[in-house]
């Protein structure tokens, strides 16, 4: 049975990597939210009402960096808690 408390965020512009990571985490019981761009992930995170337990981000995205996403996640989930 999947745990609703185990949520993973995956951001990678490589579809093969996204799909592989999704399969791995889903088989481990995580609910996975995956996005091809930082912009999509940030839009999703801005409306998020759940906790993310694991964040996997490609550092070298085409339109943003993984560091930008990690900084947002840190601020939104850690500093505002």
C-alpha positions in Angstrom: 0.0 0.0 0.0 1.3 3.5 -0.9 1.9 5.9 1.9 0.3 9.3 1.3 3.1 10.9 3.4 5.9 9.9 1.1 5.9 12.4 -1.7 8.8 12.9 -4.2 9.4 15.8 -6.5 11.5 15.1 -9.7 12.6 17.8 -12.1 14.6 16.8 -15.1 14.3 17.9 -18.8 15.4 14.4 -19.9 12.2 12.3 -20.2 14.1 9.0 -19.8 15.6 10.0 -16.5 12.3 11.4 -15.2 10.5 8.1 -16.1 13.2 6.0 -14.6 13.2 8.0 -11.3 9.4 7.9 -11.2 9.4 4.1 -11.6 12.0 3.7 -8.9 10.3 5.9 -6.4 6.8 4.6 -7.1 7.9 1.1 -6.6 9.2 2.2 -3.2 5.8 3.5 -2.3 6.2 7.2 -3.1 3.7 9.5 -4.8 5.8 11.1 -7.5 5.3 14.6 -9.0 7.6 15.0 -12.0 8.2 18.0 -14.2 10.3 18.7 -17.3 11.2 22.3 -16.3 11.9 24.4 -13.3 9.0 26.7 -14.2 6.5 23.8 -14.2 7.8 22.6 -10.8 7.8 26.1 -9.2 4.2 26.7 -10.4 3.2 23.4 -8.9 5.0 24.1 -5.6 3.5 27.5 -5.2 0.0 25.9 -4.9 1.2 22.8 -3.0 -0.6 21.9 0.2 1.3 18.6 0.9 4.8 17.9 2.2 7.5 16.8 -0.2 9.9 14.3 1.4 12.5 13.9 -1.4 13.5 16.4 -4.1 15.5 15.2 -7.1 16.5 18.0 -9.5 18.7 18.1 -12.6 21.2 20.9 -11.8 21.6 21.9 -15.5 18.0 22.5 -16.7 17.5 24.4 -19.9 15.7 27.5 -18.5 16.7 27.4 -14.8 19.1 25.7 -12.5 18.5 23.0 -10.0 19.9 25.4 -7.3 17.1 27.9 -8.0 14.5 25.1 -7.4 16.3 23.8 -4.3 16.4 27.4 -2.9 12.7 27.8 -3.4 11.9 24.5 -1.8 14.1 25.3 1.1 12.5 28.7 1.6 8.9 27.5 1.1 9.1 24.3 3.2 11.8 24.9 5.8 11.8 28.7 6.5 8.0 29.0 6.4 7.4 26.0 8.6 
